[in-house]
Amino acid sequence: MLSVKQGEEPKSRGALRASRLHHGARAEAAAATAFPLATDAAIEVLRTGGNAVDAAIAAAWALCVCEPSASGVGGQTTLLLYMADGTARVIDGNSYAPKGVSLDVVTESQQRNGYRSCTIPSTPATLEYARKKFGVLSREQLLESAIRIAEEGYAITPLQHRQMGWVASMLRDSEETSRLFLHNGAPPQPGAIFRQPVLAKMLRRLGDKGIEDFYRGGIAGFIVEDMRQNNGLLNGADLADCDLPVEREALRTDYRGYEVLSTPPPGGGLQVLLALRFLEAFAPGDFSEGPEEWHEAIALAIYSVFRERENSPLSPEEATRSQIDRILDRDRIRRLAVKLQEEGVSVDETLSGIEEPGDTTHLTVADSEGNVVALTQSIQSVFGAKVANRSLGFLYNNYLRTCPRHPHPYQLGSRCQPRSNVAPTLVLKKGDAGRVPVMALGGAGSRRTISAIVQVASAVIDRGLGFAEAVAAPRVHALLSKDVWVEEPAASEKLLKKLERRSLKIKTMPAQSYRFGSVQGLHWLPDGTVLGAADPRRDGTAKVLARPGESAS
């Protein structure tokens, strides 16, 4: 049964360095992010005395610069922090709508893109909150890499070139946005050096004047003026009243002898835990028949999870201990699994069968003292709202596109909070020295975030795959439309027949397709060795900071 335990509040920032992992031996420090320069930023902070929170923040700021399609200053950030003393906390930076938002003033098309599609940016507030409470380095130190990347530039990757091509026509709709992100109206070519001097200037100002400037100072003034000129709804009072982030308890459940922690609503951690419970119900023993049996169970579990979420949406206020226990109750899930297997998959026409768009980034960092951070941040769709602040150089998010227009816990309205799929996740195992981390991971890609995290964790636990092998392995993803996406290497005749017998419609996708999301994470072996992996479906890298006398990897 799930237990939402009260965590002890750290008494000071030093609490992050108070104890060690693996019988007191120094653990290896490591980082995995969605872009090489961000991984380097994290490793450099770890090398120069920062802890896992410092390194994660430095990497997050760097990703705001070098992965603008997925995250940025104009978005939101949530992180799961596991401290070396066994305490776990969620720092929830899920954003909310400006006060002036309503069904009458925001049309359906305005929800999708543009100045009326954004929520109040929470990334600056969340990163600074985490730094002040848990970090040991200064704000200026943690912004150094991001500022340098923005000023000196970085080489556009083939993936980034494609991403810009997907949305180039929308970026061109805003002359200022086109000027900031395109080259003569076209996506920069792979290898072209992309510099962002306007963003660099804004980041430097944040370092000098503090994050308050973003919400109540000069930067806030630039945001308010930009909104006024472009008929946006975000105003000075919205920024000044921003009280994010919120510290929450991590959701917990057990899975085949492991303890799994993730994020509560409005994030997607509950769906990760629920999917693991469905896997147990569909396969109480093991997956001895082979990968086809496993992929079939994954598809059914993911379909079941999202059907549950749409039929019984849960707001943060409703996510009480008793409600979570009810949702994750094994007997209840076993009955649902039996019913699905007996009656087959059906489509409720009132549910959305369309896979919602979305892009995200995730990073995972561990320091040598045993502290771990899994951090996910996003501006929602690829390149967010497709409009940028010309004076500050960042893109606004378009999170309001995820808010239903019908009665719903996350319905579009004044100060509504959009539902999210972000689910930084930690897997623990009880050992001689107490609970120790086994995996820390998270993902990108809207609903595929949840299916990707579940598949990687299960592949390691249930199939014995190595962590990097599990991240790269072919995946499946089920939609409420009864479509099941299958990456080509997994599309054996045996699996396809299994899925067809479930009345599922199969769509085969290329191997390691971008559409299947992206996982970045770390894996600890029993001897304390840490392994990192970045998803080959994106541009990420993973590095381990070697102990003295060893070479880095």
C-alpha positions as CSV (number, residue, x, y, z in Angstrom):
1,M,0.0,0.0,0.0
2,L,1.3,3.5,-0.8
3,S,2.6,5.5,2.0
4,V,2.9,9.3,1.8
5,K,5.4,9.8,4.6
6,Q,6.2,13.0,6.3
7,G,9.8,14.0,5.4
8,E,12.0,15.8,7.9
9,E,12.7,19.4,6.9
10,P,16.5,19.9,6.4
11,K,17.7,22.2,9.2
12,S,20.1,24.0,6.9
13,R,21.7,23.8,3.5
14,G,24.5,21.8,5.1
15,A,22.0,19.0,5.6
16,L,22.6,18.0,2.0
17,R,26.2,17.1,2.8
18,A,25.5,15.6,6.2
19,S,25.8,11.9,5.4
20,R,27.0,9.5,2.8
21,L,25.8,6.5,0.8
22,H,27.0,2.9,0.6
23,H,28.5,2.2,4.0
24,G,30.1,5.6,4.3
25,A,32.2,5.3,1.2
26,R,32.2,8.3,-1.1
27,A,29.8,7.7,-4.0
28,E,30.6,8.8,-7.5
29,A,29.2,12.1,-8.7
30,A,27.4,12.1,-12.1
31,A,25.0,14.0,-14.4
32,A,22.8,13.2,-17.3
33,T,21.1,15.9,-19.3
34,A,19.5,16.5,-22.6
35,F,22.4,18.6,-24.1
36,P,26.2,18.1,-23.8
37,L,26.8,21.7,-22.6
38,A,24.3,21.3,-19.8
39,T,26.0,18.1,-18.7
40,D,29.3,19.9,-18.7
41,A,27.8,22.7,-16.6
42,A,26.7,20.2,-14.0
43,I,30.0,18.3,-13.9
44,E,31.9,21.6,-13.5
45,V,29.8,22.6,-10.5
46,L,30.3,19.2,-8.9
47,R,34.0,19.5,-9.6
48,T,34.3,22.9,-7.9
49,G,32.5,22.1,-4.7
50,G,28.8,22.4,-5.5
51,N,26.3,19.8,-4.4
52,A,23.7,17.9,-6.5
53,V,21.2,20.8,-6.2
54,D,23.8,23.4,-7.3
55,A,24.8,21.2,-10.3
56,A,21.2,20.6,-11.3
57,I,20.4,24.3,-11.1
58,A,23.4,25.2,-13.3
59,A,22.4,22.5,-15.8
60,A,18.8,23.8,-15.8
61,W,19.9,27.4,-16.5
62,A,22.2,26.1,-19.3
63,L,19.3,24.2,-20.9
64,C,17.3,27.4,-20.9
65,V,19.9,28.6,-23.4
66,C,21.0,25.6,-25.4
67,E,17.6,23.7,-25.6
68,P,15.1,26.5,-26.3
69,S,12.7,24.2,-28.0
70,A,12.0,22.3,-24.7
71,S,12.5,24.7,-21.8
72,G,13.4,28.2,-20.8
73,V,13.1,31.1,-18.4
74,G,9.5,31.5,-19.5
75,G,8.5,28.0,-18.4
76,Q,8.1,25.9,-15.3
77,T,10.3,23.5,-13.3
78,T,9.7,20.7,-10.9
79,L,12.4,18.7,-9.1
80,L,12.5,15.6,-6.8
81,L,15.3,15.9,-4.3
82,Y,16.6,12.8,-2.4
83,M,19.0,13.7,0.4
84,A,21.8,11.5,1.7
85,D,20.0,11.2,5.1
86,G,17.0,9.5,3.3
87,T,14.7,12.5,3.2
88,A,12.8,13.1,-0.1
89,R,11.0,16.3,-1.1
90,V,9.3,17.5,-4.3
91,I,9.9,21.2,-5.1
92,D,6.8,21.8,-7.3
93,G,7.0,24.7,-9.6
94,N,4.0,23.9,-11.7
95,S,2.7,27.2,-12.9
96,Y,-0.7,28.8,-13.0
97,A,-2.7,31.1,-15.2
98,P,-2.8,34.9,-15.0
99,K,-5.8,36.3,-13.0
100,G,-7.4,37.7,-16.2
101,V,-7.8,34.4,-17.9
102,S,-11.3,33.2,-18.6
103,L,-13.3,31.3,-21.2
104,D,-14.7,34.6,-22.4
105,V,-11.3,36.3,-23.1
106,V,-9.2,33.4,-24.3
107,T,-10.4,31.6,-27.4
108,E,-9.5,28.1,-28.2
109,S,-7.0,29.1,-30.9
110,Q,-5.4,31.7,-28.5
111,Q,-4.9,28.8,-26.0
112,R,-2.6,27.0,-28.4
113,N,0.0,29.7,-29.2
114,G,0.7,33.4,-28.7
115,Y,0.7,35.8,-25.9
116,R,-2.6,34.6,-24.4
117,S,-1.5,31.0,-24.1
118,C,1.1,31.4,-21.3
119,T,1.0,30.8,-17.6
120,I,3.1,32.8,-15.1
121,P,6.8,31.6,-15.6
122,S,8.0,29.8,-12.5
123,T,11.4,28.5,-13.6
124,P,13.4,31.4,-12.2
125,A,11.5,31.3,-8.8
126,T,11.8,27.5,-8.5
127,L,15.5,27.4,-9.3
128,E,16.3,30.2,-6.9
129,Y,14.2,28.7,-4.1
130,A,16.1,25.4,-4.5
131,R,19.4,27.2,-4.5
132,K,18.7,29.3,-1.4
133,K,17.3,26.4,0.6
134,F,19.6,23.5,-0.5
135,G,22.5,24.8,-2.5
136,V,26.0,26.0,-1.3
137,L,27.1,28.1,-4.3
138,S,26.0,31.6,-5.3
139,R,23.4,32.5,-7.9
140,E,26.1,34.2,-10.0
141,Q,28.2,31.0,-10.0
142,L,25.3,28.9,-11.1
143,L,24.4,31.2,-14.0
144,E,28.0,31.4,-15.3
145,S,27.7,28.5,-17.8
146,A,24.3,29.7,-19.1
147,I,25.6,33.2,-19.7
148,R,28.7,31.9,-21.4
149,I,26.8,29.6,-23.7
150,A,24.4,32.5,-24.6
151,E,27.3,34.9,-25.3
152,E,29.6,32.6,-27.1
153,G,27.0,30.4,-28.8
154,Y,26.8,26.8,-29.6
155,A,26.5,24.7,-32.7
156,I,23.0,23.9,-33.9
157,T,22.4,20.1,-34.0
158,P,20.6,18.3,-36.7
159,L,17.7,17.7,-34.3
160,Q,17.4,21.3,-33.4
161,H,17.4,22.2,-37.1
162,R,14.5,19.8,-37.7
163,Q,12.6,21.2,-34.6
164,M,12.9,24.8,-35.9
165,G,11.7,23.6,-39.2
166,W,8.6,22.1,-37.7
167,V,7.5,25.5,-36.3
168,A,9.3,28.0,-38.5
169,S,6.1,29.3,-40.1
170,M,4.8,30.1,-36.6
171,L,8.0,31.7,-35.4
172,R,8.0,33.9,-38.5
173,D,4.5,35.2,-37.5
174,S,6.3,37.3,-34.9
175,E,9.0,39.5,-36.4
176,E,10.9,39.7,-33.2
177,T,10.8,36.0,-32.5
178,S,12.0,35.3,-36.0
179,R,14.9,37.7,-35.5
180,L,15.9,35.9,-32.3
181,F,15.6,32.3,-33.4
182,L,15.8,32.1,-37.2
183,H,18.4,33.1,-39.7
184,N,16.9,35.3,-42.4
185,G,13.5,33.7,-41.7
186,A,14.9,30.1,-42.0
187,P,16.1,27.6,-39.4
188,P,19.9,27.9,-38.8
189,Q,21.8,25.0,-40.5
190,P,23.3,22.2,-38.5
191,G,26.7,23.3,-37.3
192,A,25.8,27.0,-37.4
193,I,26.8,28.9,-34.2
194,F,23.7,30.2,-32.5
195,R,24.3,33.1,-30.2
196,Q,21.7,34.8,-27.9
197,P,23.2,38.1,-26.7
198,V,19.8,39.5,-25.6
199,L,19.2,36.4,-23.4
200,A,22.8,36.6,-22.0
201,K,22.2,40.2,-20.9
202,M,19.0,39.3,-19.1
203,L,20.6,36.3,-17.4
204,R,23.5,38.5,-16.3
205,R,21.0,41.0,-14.9
206,L,19.3,38.1,-12.9
207,G,22.7,37.3,-11.5
208,D,23.4,40.9,-10.5
209,K,20.0,42.1,-9.3
210,G,18.5,38.8,-8.2
211,I,15.4,36.8,-9.2
212,E,13.2,39.4,-7.6
213,D,13.9,41.5,-10.6
214,F,12.0,39.0,-12.8
215,Y,8.9,39.3,-10.7
216,R,8.9,42.8,-9.2
217,G,11.7,44.8,-10.9
218,G,13.0,45.9,-14.2
219,I,12.7,42.5,-16.0
220,A,9.1,42.3,-14.8
221,G,8.6,45.8,-16.4
222,F,9.8,44.5,-19.8
223,I,7.5,41.5,-19.5
224,V,4.5,43.6,-18.7
225,E,5.2,46.1,-21.5
226,D,5.6,43.2,-24.0
227,M,2.3,41.7,-22.9
228,R,0.6,45.1,-23.1
229,Q,1.8,45.8,-26.7
230,N,0.7,42.3,-27.8
231,N,-2.6,41.9,-26.1
232,G,-1.4,39.5,-23.5
233,L,-3.0,38.9,-20.2
234,L,0.0,38.5,-17.9
235,N,0.4,41.7,-15.9
236,G,2.5,43.1,-13.1
237,A,0.2,42.0,-10.3
238,D,0.4,38.4,-11.7
239,L,4.2,38.5,-11.6
240,A,4.4,40.2,-8.2
241,D,1.9,37.8,-6.6
242,C,3.8,34.7,-7.9
243,D,4.2,32.5,-4.8
244,L,5.7,29.4,-6.4
245,P,7.2,26.9,-5.8
246,V,5.5,24.7,-3.2
247,E,7.3,21.9,-1.3
248,R,5.3,18.7,-1.3
249,E,5.8,15.1,-0.1
250,A,6.8,12.6,-2.7
251,L,4.3,9.9,-3.6
252,R,5.6,6.5,-2.8
253,T,4.7,2.9,-3.6
254,D,6.4,-0.5,-3.8
255,Y,7.1,-2.4,-6.9
256,R,8.5,-6.0,-6.9
257,G,10.6,-5.3,-3.8
258,Y,11.7,-1.8,-4.8
259,E,10.3,1.5,-3.4
260,V,9.4,4.1,-6.1
261,L,9.0,7.8,-5.4
262,S,7.6,10.4,-7.8
263,T,5.6,13.6,-8.0
264,P,2.0,14.3,-6.9
265,P,-0.6,16.0,-9.0
266,P,-0.7,18.2,-11.0
267,G,2.4,16.3,-12.2
268,G,2.4,12.8,-13.7
269,G,4.1,10.8,-10.9
270,L,0.8,9.2,-9.8
271,Q,0.4,7.8,-13.4
272,V,4.0,6.4,-13.2
273,L,3.2,4.6,-9.9
274,L,-0.2,3.5,-11.2
275,A,1.3,2.0,-14.4
276,L,3.7,-0.1,-12.4
277,R,0.8,-1.4,-10.3
278,F,-1.0,-2.4,-13.6
279,L,2.2,-4.1,-14.7
280,E,2.1,-6.2,-11.6
281,A,-1.6,-7.0,-12.2
282,F,-1.0,-8.0,-15.9
283,A,2.1,-10.1,-15.0
284,P,2.2,-11.1,-11.3
285,G,5.3,-13.3,-11.9
286,D,7.8,-12.4,-14.5
287,F,8.0,-11.9,-18.3
288,S,9.5,-15.2,-19.0
289,E,7.8,-15.5,-22.4
290,G,10.0,-12.8,-23.8
291,P,9.9,-9.1,-24.8
292,E,6.6,-9.5,-26.7
293,E,4.7,-10.3,-23.4
294,W,6.4,-7.4,-21.7
295,H,5.6,-4.9,-24.5
296,E,1.9,-6.1,-24.5
297,A,1.7,-5.5,-20.8
298,I,3.3,-2.1,-21.1
299,A,0.7,-1.1,-23.8
300,L,-2.2,-2.2,-21.7
301,A,-0.8,-0.5,-18.6
302,I,-0.3,2.8,-20.3
303,Y,-3.8,2.7,-21.9
304,S,-5.3,1.9,-18.5
305,V,-3.5,4.7,-16.8
306,F,-4.6,7.4,-19.1
307,R,-8.2,6.1,-19.3
308,E,-8.2,6.2,-15.5
309,R,-6.8,9.8,-15.5
310,E,-9.4,11.0,-17.9
311,N,-12.3,9.3,-16.2
312,S,-11.2,10.4,-12.7
313,P,-9.1,13.5,-12.9
314,L,-7.5,14.5,-9.6
315,S,-6.5,18.0,-8.6
316,P,-3.7,18.7,-6.2
317,E,-6.3,19.6,-3.5
318,E,-8.0,16.2,-4.0
319,A,-4.8,14.2,-3.9
320,T,-5.2,13.2,-0.2
321,R,-3.5,10.2,1.3
322,S,-6.8,8.3,1.3
323,Q,-7.5,9.1,-2.4
324,I,-4.0,8.1,-3.4
325,D,-4.3,4.8,-1.4
326,R,-7.6,4.2,-3.1
327,I,-6.2,4.8,-6.6
328,L,-3.2,2.5,-6.1
329,D,-5.1,-0.2,-4.2
330,R,-3.9,-3.5,-5.6
331,D,-7.3,-5.3,-5.4
332,R,-9.0,-2.5,-7.3
333,I,-6.3,-2.5,-10.0
334,R,-6.4,-6.3,-10.2
335,R,-10.2,-6.1,-10.9
336,L,-9.7,-3.5,-13.6
337,A,-7.0,-5.6,-15.2
338,V,-9.2,-8.7,-15.3
339,K,-12.1,-6.7,-16.7
340,L,-9.8,-5.2,-19.5
341,Q,-8.5,-8.7,-20.3
342,E,-12.0,-10.2,-20.5
343,E,-13.8,-7.4,-22.3
344,G,-10.9,-6.0,-24.4
345,V,-9.9,-2.4,-25.0
346,S,-12.8,0.0,-25.8
347,V,-13.0,3.7,-26.7
348,D,-15.0,6.1,-24.8
349,E,-15.9,8.8,-27.3
350,T,-16.0,11.4,-24.5
351,L,-12.3,10.9,-24.0
352,S,-9.7,12.6,-26.1
353,G,-8.0,10.1,-28.4
354,I,-5.6,12.7,-29.7
355,E,-2.1,12.5,-28.3
356,E,-1.5,16.0,-26.9
357,P,1.6,17.9,-28.2
358,G,4.3,18.8,-25.8
359,D,8.1,18.9,-25.3
360,T,10.1,18.9,-22.1
361,T,13.6,18.4,-20.8
362,H,14.9,16.3,-17.9
363,L,18.2,16.1,-16.1
364,T,19.4,13.9,-13.2
365,V,22.4,14.7,-11.0
366,A,24.1,13.0,-8.0
367,D,26.9,14.3,-5.9
368,S,29.6,12.3,-4.0
369,E,27.8,12.6,-0.7
370,G,24.8,10.6,-1.9
371,N,22.4,13.5,-2.7
372,V,20.3,13.1,-5.9
373,V,18.2,15.5,-7.9
374,A,15.8,14.6,-10.7
375,L,14.6,17.8,-12.4
376,T,12.1,18.3,-15.2
377,Q,11.3,21.6,-16.9
378,S,9.3,22.7,-19.9
379,I,7.7,25.4,-21.9
380,Q,5.0,22.9,-23.0
381,S,5.0,22.6,-26.8
382,V,8.0,22.7,-29.1
383,F,9.2,26.3,-28.8
384,G,6.3,27.0,-26.4
385,A,4.0,29.8,-27.4
386,K,6.1,30.6,-30.5
387,V,6.5,34.2,-29.3
388,A,9.5,35.6,-27.5
389,N,10.2,38.8,-25.5
390,R,12.3,40.9,-27.8
391,S,14.0,42.8,-24.9
392,L,14.8,39.7,-22.8
393,G,15.3,37.0,-25.4
394,F,13.2,34.2,-24.0
395,L,10.1,32.3,-25.3
396,Y,6.9,32.3,-23.4
397,N,5.3,28.9,-22.5
398,N,1.9,27.8,-23.9
399,Y,0.7,25.7,-20.9
400,L,-2.9,27.0,-21.2
401,R,-3.4,24.8,-24.3
402,T,-3.6,21.8,-21.9
403,C,-6.5,23.3,-19.9
404,P,-9.9,21.9,-20.9
405,R,-12.7,24.3,-21.8
406,H,-15.4,22.0,-20.2
407,P,-15.9,21.5,-16.4
408,H,-12.8,19.8,-15.1
409,P,-10.3,20.2,-12.2
410,Y,-7.9,21.8,-14.6
411,Q,-10.5,23.8,-16.6
412,L,-9.3,27.0,-18.2
413,G,-9.9,30.0,-15.9
414,S,-8.5,32.6,-13.7
415,R,-5.4,31.3,-11.9
416,C,-6.1,27.8,-13.1
417,Q,-3.2,25.3,-12.9
418,P,-2.6,23.2,-16.0
419,R,-2.2,19.5,-15.6
420,S,1.3,18.2,-16.3
421,N,3.1,15.0,-17.2
422,V,6.4,15.8,-15.5
423,A,7.4,12.9,-13.3
424,P,10.9,13.0,-11.8
425,T,11.2,9.5,-10.4
426,L,13.5,7.7,-7.9
427,V,13.8,3.9,-7.4
428,L,15.2,2.7,-4.0
429,K,16.2,-0.6,-2.6
430,K,16.6,-1.6,1.0
431,G,20.2,-2.8,1.8
432,D,22.5,-3.3,4.7
433,A,23.0,0.4,5.1
434,G,19.3,1.2,4.7
435,R,17.5,2.4,1.6
436,V,19.8,3.3,-1.2
437,P,19.1,4.7,-4.7
438,V,19.0,2.3,-7.6
439,M,17.7,4.6,-10.3
440,A,16.9,8.3,-10.7
441,L,15.3,9.3,-13.9
442,G,12.7,11.4,-15.7
443,G,11.6,12.1,-19.2
444,A,10.3,14.4,-21.9
445,G,7.5,14.3,-24.4
446,S,4.1,14.9,-22.9
447,R,2.3,11.6,-22.2
448,R,5.2,9.7,-23.6
449,T,7.1,11.0,-20.6
450,I,5.2,8.6,-18.4
451,S,5.4,5.6,-20.7
452,A,9.1,6.1,-21.3
453,I,9.9,6.3,-17.5
454,V,7.8,3.2,-16.8
455,Q,9.5,1.2,-19.6
456,V,13.0,2.1,-18.6
457,A,12.4,1.3,-14.9
458,S,10.6,-1.9,-15.7
459,A,13.2,-3.0,-18.2
460,V,15.9,-2.8,-15.6
461,I,13.8,-4.4,-12.8
462,D,11.8,-7.0,-14.7
463,R,14.0,-7.9,-17.6
464,G,17.5,-7.3,-16.2
465,L,18.6,-4.9,-18.9
466,G,21.5,-2.6,-18.2
467,F,20.4,1.0,-17.7
468,A,21.8,2.5,-20.9
469,E,20.4,-0.6,-22.8
470,A,17.0,0.0,-21.2
471,V,17.0,3.7,-22.2
472,A,17.8,2.9,-25.8
473,A,15.6,-0.2,-26.1
474,P,12.6,-0.1,-28.5
475,R,9.4,1.2,-26.9
476,V,5.6,1.0,-27.3
477,H,3.1,3.7,-26.4
478,A,-0.7,3.4,-26.2
479,L,-3.2,6.1,-26.9
480,L,-6.8,6.4,-25.8
481,S,-7.8,6.2,-29.4
482,K,-6.8,2.5,-29.3
483,D,-3.7,3.3,-31.4
484,V,-0.5,1.7,-30.2
485,W,2.8,3.1,-31.4
486,V,5.5,0.5,-31.8
487,E,9.1,1.3,-32.6
488,E,10.3,-0.9,-35.5
489,P,12.8,-3.2,-33.7
490,A,10.0,-4.3,-31.3
491,A,7.4,-4.8,-34.1
492,S,7.7,-8.6,-34.3
493,E,4.9,-10.6,-35.8
494,K,4.3,-12.2,-32.4
495,L,3.8,-8.8,-30.7
496,L,1.6,-7.4,-33.5
497,K,-0.7,-10.4,-33.2
498,K,-0.9,-10.0,-29.4
499,L,-1.9,-6.4,-29.8
500,E,-4.4,-7.1,-32.6
501,R,-6.1,-9.6,-30.3
502,R,-6.6,-6.8,-27.9
503,S,-8.4,-4.8,-30.6
504,L,-5.6,-2.3,-30.7
505,K,-4.6,-0.5,-33.8
506,I,-0.9,-0.6,-34.5
507,K,1.2,2.2,-35.9
508,T,4.8,1.2,-36.5
509,M,7.4,4.0,-36.0
510,P,11.1,4.2,-36.9
511,A,13.6,3.0,-34.4
512,Q,14.5,5.5,-31.6
513,S,11.9,7.9,-32.8
514,Y,11.7,11.4,-31.4
515,R,8.0,10.9,-30.8
516,F,8.7,8.3,-28.0
517,G,10.1,10.9,-25.7
518,S,13.5,11.1,-24.0
519,V,14.9,9.7,-20.7
520,Q,17.9,11.0,-18.8
521,G,18.9,9.2,-15.7
522,L,21.4,7.5,-13.4
523,H,21.7,3.9,-12.2
524,W,23.6,2.7,-9.1
525,L,25.2,-0.8,-9.0
526,P,25.4,-2.7,-5.7
527,D,29.0,-1.6,-5.2
528,G,28.1,2.1,-5.4
529,T,29.3,2.5,-9.0
530,V,27.0,5.0,-10.8
531,L,26.1,4.7,-14.5
532,G,24.5,7.4,-16.5
533,A,22.5,7.4,-19.7
534,A,21.0,10.0,-22.0
535,D,18.4,9.0,-24.5
536,P,19.7,8.5,-28.1
537,R,16.4,9.9,-29.3
538,R,17.6,13.4,-28.4
539,D,21.0,15.2,-28.0
540,G,21.9,14.4,-24.4
541,T,25.0,13.1,-22.7
542,A,25.8,11.5,-19.4
543,K,29.1,11.9,-17.5
544,V,30.5,10.5,-14.3
545,L,32.9,12.6,-12.3
546,A,35.8,10.3,-11.5
547,R,37.2,9.8,-8.0
548,P,40.7,11.2,-7.5
549,G,43.2,9.1,-9.5
550,E,40.6,7.8,-11.9
551,S,39.7,9.0,-15.4
552,A,36.4,10.7,-16.1
553,S,33.8,8.9,-18.2
